[in-house]
């Protein structure tokens, strides 16, 4: 039996406002939001703009982030109805209290500026351990419940963000009717190698869109997309547990929605290099491979990538100092390939495995990990994941030492490359992924007996 929340004289699942209507039938049906949070959100009322922030003990960074968010909202949306929702994972350091104190009104200024409308700031602690999936689902459900035309998700670690980020993320949705705005970050040449060498080129080849950050820290989505996401069964998948941000991006790519990417600038938080590469691969490749299983009919018909709408540059490098132990990358690649040979035999074609072993045993002077070998290897991993030839998690783990070899190749090739040269190398890899896509289709057809 459908459970409807009775709040005073109202039933949440049937309440209506002018314009977009419903106050989230799916929200009431699926119990995503607690009764207490629903009461507080109804107290806020329908909004035009929602900012969602997921926190867990971020007392040292949340203050500056909230200040920038408020300034951005006051500058870009002074007349709109706006709210901040903090989905907290059980902070014990006072983070929720700081968020709730961030509300402003025409009698409570922020940085000397008065709001033309009240800016509500609500913090809620969800049940269970800290989880990006639970937090994001809460934010999506709240955006749908509040009929927010645009909702931006902001990282609580983005202490170097500027007020311009608020406009760059929200305006393309609120005023231009896009459904997902994804960021482009400025990074050092040695940061984000997992993105430039695997996630971006693979996503581009599969779905035909050059979306530079399939795993965004900040993004913005429309009311239309929020409604679709709430009805999507992705939340019940293992992929959403480990990589909900990637799942949301892939849902937009597969959903024939209006996508836009915007250049934000320096990423504003320290990027972990390879301290836990297996975890990073789980959070990205599990959703990617899962999405390929789910959307084969769609992506199998896509042959080439097409340009995306966007603003600002698609690629920028910083001069920040970043240290990478390339010798360790090289050593862990070679030893990992040899040690994992019995496992790789269940994943890779004999010819591919033979070429990989040859690369792993080359000396440093002649080392070369060709683009085409890397691409074929990834496509064979996708096929093995699709067939579950061995444990799917073991397949993801086996990719770690192989990626280290590819990262070593990329870093040594681009050690002194300028921005244009490095981008040309990334583009070359992307085109190789696209050119070799018929090989992936052939592998997939073989799994279906075609």
N, C-alpha and C positions, 0 to 999 in steps of 0.2 A: 504494500500500500504506500502511496506517495506521502511523504511527510512534509507538511507545510508549517512554517514557523509563524506562530501568532505573535505579533508585536503590537500590543495595544489593540486598536481596532483594525489592524492591517494584516493581511496574509502576504508574505513576501513574494511568493511565486505568482501572484496575480496583480500586484501593484503596478500602476502605469504612470508615466509622466509624458508631457508633450515631447514630440520628436521620437527618439529611440524609446522603445517601450519594453516592459517585462520585468524589470528589476531582477533579472537572472533566474528564470525558471530552473535552469540546470543547476544553479548554485544551491537552491533549496532542495532539489532532488538528490544531489550527491553529497550533501553535508560537508562541503569543502570549508565553509566558514562556520565558526562557532556562533551560537546564538548571541553571545555577548558582543562579538565583533560586528555582527549584523546590526544589532541595536545601535552601536556607536557609529556605524557607517550611515545608517538612516538618519541619525542625528546630524551628520555632515550634510546629507542631501545630495542631489544630483550634481555632478561636477563636469567641467569641460576637460580639465587636465588632472591626471594623477601621476605622482612620482612614487615609485616603489623602491624600497631599500631593504635588502636582507642583511641582518646584522647578527653577530655573536661575539660579544665582548670587544666592541670596537670603540670604547670610550676615548681612546687616544686619537682617533681619526674622524669620528663621526661629526664632531663639532665644526671643523673647517668645511667638510663636505656639505653639511646642512646650510651653512652660511652662504656658500656659493650657489646652492640650489635655490635658496630664497631670493638672492639677488637676481639670479637668472629669471625666475618667475616674475618678479616685480618689473624687470626690464622688458621682457618679451610678452608677458601675458598679464598686464596690470588690471584689465577689466574682466578677465575670465574667472570662473569659479575653479579654484585649484585646491588640491589636498596632497598631503604626503602620507603614505602608508608604510610603516616599518614592520616587516615580518621578522620577528626576532626568534633566535634559536635557543633562548634560555640564558641570556646574558646575566651575569651576577656583578657586573662592574658599573652599573648605572647607565648603560647605553640607552635603554628604553625611556628613562626619565629625561635624558637630553633631547631625544627626538620629540617627545610630547611637549617639551618646552619651546619647540621651534615654531609653534603657531604664531601668526601675526594678524593684526586687524587694523582698522583705521584709528584705533587708540593705542596700539602697541607697535611702535616702529621697529624696523629691522635696518641696522646700519644707517640710521638717520632718515630712512625713507618710510613713508606710510603706505599701507596697502589700500587700494580702492575697494577691495573685497576681503573678507576674512580668509586667511589661509589656514586650513585645519591640518593638524599633524596628529596622526593616530599611530600608536604602537600596540602590536598584539604579539603575544608569545604563543607559538603553535606547540602542539604536543609532540613528544618524541625528541630524538637527538637532532642537532643542527643538520639541515638538509636544504640544499639549493632547490631541489625538486619541490618540496613542501612549500618553501617560501615563494617560489615563482608561481606555483599553482594558486596560492593564496592571493598574490598580487593580481594575477589574471582574473580570478573570480571576483575580487573586489572591484577591478576596473569594469567588469561587465555589470556588476550589481549597481555601481554608481553611474552607469551610462557614460563613462568617460570617453570622449571622442579620441583622446590620445593618452597613452600611458608610457612613461619613460622609466626604465629600470636603471638605477645608478649604483655603482659599486661603492661600498663604504670606505674602500681603500684609495679612492681616486683623489688624494689630497692635493694634487697639482691641477685639477680640473679648473676651468674658468667658467664664468657665467655664460659665455658664448656656447658652451656645450649644450645648455638647456635649449637654446634656440635652434642649434644645428640638429638636435635629436627630435624635438617636438614639432617644429614648424612644418617639415615635409609631410607629417601625418595630419596635424591639426588643420593646416591651411591648404595643403596640396593633395590630400586624399590618398596618400600612400598607406600601405598596410604594415610594412616593417622597415624601419630605418636601422641600418647596421653601421658600425663605426669603421673608420680606417685610422689606424694609429701610426705614430711616428716611432720607429724603433732603431736601436743600434743594429748594425749589420749582423751581429752574432746573436741577436735575440729573435725569438719566434721562428726558429728553423723548422719546428714541427709544422707550423702553419705554412711557411713558404715552400717546403719540400714535400708535404703530404696532404694536409687537410684542404688547403686552398686549391691546389691543382686537381685533386681527386674530385672535390665537390664541383668544381667548374666543369670537368669533363662529364660527370654524371648528369648534372642538372642544367648545364649550358649557360650558367650565369657566373661572371667573374666577381663573386662576392669574396672580398679579401679577408674577412674575419668571421668564419662560420661558427666560432666559439667566442661571442662578444662578451665583454665585461659590462658594457653599456649598450642599450638598444631601446627602441621605441616601437610600440605596436598600436594598431587601431582598435576601435570597438568591434569592428567587423571581424578582425582576426582573433580578438579575445573570445568572441562567441564561438568561432570555429574551434579554437583550442580547447575550450571547456567541453565540447562535444567529442573531442578526439580521444581515442583509446591509447594514445601514446603515454599517458600518465600511468598506465598499468604495466608498462614495459620495463625491463631491466635497463634499457637504454636511457630512459628518463631518470632513473635512479642515479646513474653515474654521470650523465651529461645532459641535463635538461635544457641548457642554453643551446646546445647543438641541435637537440630535437626540435626546439622551437624554430630555429633557423631553417632546418630541413623541411619542416611542415610548411613554412612559407614558400620555400622553393618548389615544393611539390604541389602547392595549392593554387597555382595560377593567380597569385596575389601581386599587388603592386609593391615592388621592392625598390629601395633607395639606399645608397650608402654615402656617408658624409665624413669628411676628414676632420678629426678632432684635435690631433696634435700628439705630443708626447703621451705615452700610455699612462703616466702618472702613478705608477706603482712598480715596485721591483718585480721583474719577471723571474720566476724560478727556471733555471736552465734545464738541468737533467737530474735534479736531486731525487725525483721520483718519476722517471720516465714511464714506467709501467702504468702508474696511476693516470698520467696524462694521456697515454694511449687508450686506456679504458674509457676515459671521459670523452674522447673524440672519435676513436675508431669503432667502438661499440655502437654508438648512435649512427655513424655513417654506414656501417655494414648492415645494421638493422633496417635502416631506411632503404637501402638497396634491395633487400628482401621484400620490403613492403610495397615498393613503388616501381617494380620492374617494368610494368606495362608503360609507364610514363617515361622513364629514363632511357629505355631501350630504343625509343623512337627519336631521341635527341642525338644529332650527329655533330653539331658544332656549337660553340659558345657564342652568345650574342651580348652586345654592350648593355650595361645597366645604367639607369639614371643615377646621378650623383652630383655632389658638389665638392670642390677642392681636389687636391692631388690624390691619386690612387696609391702612391708609394712615396715615403720619405724616410731618410735615415738621419739619426742623430750622431753626434761625435762623442757621446758619453763613453767612458771607459768601461769595458766589459771583458772579464778574463774568462777564457775557455781553455780547458785542458785538452787540447787536440790529441796529444800523445795517448791519453787515457781513452779517448773515443776510439782511436785506432786499435788499441790493444783489446778493449772489451768487444769490439766488433769481431776481430779475428778469432779470439778465443771463444766467443759466443757462438759463432757459426760452426766451429768444430764441435763444441760441446753439445749443441742442439741438432746436430745432423740427423740423429734418429727421429727427432720430432719433425724436422723440416721435410723429411722424406714423405710424411703424410700430408704435407701442405703444398709443396712445390713440385712442378713437373721435373723429371730427371734432368732434362737439358738445362732448365733454369737453376736447379740446385748445383749442377756441375759448374756453371759459369760463376755462381756465387762463391763456391769453394775456391775457384781459381782467383777471384778478386781477393778473398780473405787471406790467401797465402802469398800475395804479391809483396815485394819489399816496398818501403815507403817511397823510394825514388820513382818507381814505375806504377804506383797505385792509381787505379782508375775504376770508378764505379759508374758505368755508363747510365745515362738517363733511361734508355730503353730497357735495360735490365731491371732497374728500379721500378719502372712502371709495370712491366710484366710480372714482377714479383708481387707487387701490391694487388694486381688483378687476380693472381692465383690465390693470395690470401683471402680476398673477397669471396672467391668461389669456395674455398675450404670452409670459410665461416658459414656460407649459405648451406653447405652440405653437412656441416658439423662433423667433418671427417675425424676430428678429435674434439676434446672439450673446447668450447668457444673461447673461454677465458685463457686457456693455454695457447690458443692461436694468437690472441692479442699479446700475450706475454712474449711469445716467440718472435714477435716483430721488433721488440726493443733493441736487441743487439744489431739487427739489420739496419734499423734506423740510425744507430750510432755510426755505422759505416757510411751511410749516405750523408749524415751531418758532417762527418770528417771530410768527405769529398767536397761538400759545398763550402765549408769554412776555409779550406786550403785554396780552393779555386777563387774565392772572393776575398782573400786576405787583404789585398790592396786595391780591390776593384772600387771604382767610384759608383755613385748611385745609379747612373744610367747603365753601366756594365752589369751591375748586380741584378737590376730589374730585367735586363735582357736575358740573363741566365735563368731567372725565375720564369719568364715568358717562354723560353725554350722548353723548359720542363713541362709547363702547362700544355703546350702544343703537342708534346710527345704523348702525354696522357690522352689527349683528344685523338691523335692519329692512331694510337694503339687500341682505341675503344672497340673496334671490331674484334680484336682478340678476346676482350672481356665478353662480348656477346657470344662469341664462339664457345668459350668456356661455359657460359650460362646455359646455352642451348644443349651442350653435352650433358649437363646435370639434369635436364628435363627430358633427355632421350631424343632431343631434336636433331 
